[in-house]
Amino acid sequence: RHRRSGMTLHFEASAVQSEAMRQVFQRRRTDAERQVALQDAFFDRLSRLSGQNVMLALFYWIRACSFDMETGVVTVAPLQPLPLDPISRLPLAPTFALENFLFHRTLSADEHARVSRLEPDQSVLLLEALLNLRLIEPAAVEVQQGGISDASRIEPDSRYRIQPLLLNAIRTALEQRHIVY
């Protein structure tokens, strides 16, 4: 798409480079060769971070690009992953609830209670906490008489899923906590 726009891409090198990237830079003498290496490294990392989620890949792309209309250059900064601190600081109960959503894709409050071996009221409270943190969302937007259902309450017959943009970040956070392998 950028070839059609007429704008050229310029990939910036990371301030902290790996040893492998330093060796690539030593072998590639011209700026064009280095740009190809930076472009390959950028898109490899983009693929790993987005986890086959096109929306997340576009989000990372927009975060990395800065457009200069005067020079016609799109500067692409090194990718910065989404911060996992809020997810990795969650207590164990919500963390295991997220693990259940990873394995089952969608769950209702009753199904979550049975899978987690919790009382139905405890399950609803836990899911409402995750819903308020915007880590989960209704699996389908359900239209009721008065419009869209309340987004801060767990509906008993509704199914919920992990927010699609956060799916890979949650999986990574759970892997770092050795909950998912």
GIGI-V80699 format. One line per field, one symbol per residue. ss: DSSP state (2 for helix, 1 for strand, 0 for the rest). phi: phi as a letter, one per 30 degrees, with the letter a starting at -180 (. if undefined). burial: # if it has 9 or more other ideal C-beta (glycine too) atoms within 8 Angstrom, else .. A space follows every 50 residues. Layout:
ss->???
phi->???
burial->???
//
This chain:
ss->02222001111000000022222222200022222222222222222222 00022222222222111100001111000000002222000222222222 22220111222222220002222222222222000111000011001100 0000000011110222222222222200000
phi->.ddddidccbcddddccddddddddddcdddddddddddddddddddddd hicdddddddddddcbccddciccccdedcdddcedddcdddeddddddd dddcibbcddddddddhcdedddddddddddddidbbddbdcccecjddd dcbdddcdcbbdeedcedddddddddchcbc
burial->......#.#####...#...##.##..#....#######.##..###.## #.#..##.###..##..#....#######....#..##.#...####### ##.#.########.##.#.#.###.######...####...#......#. ...##..#######.##########......
//
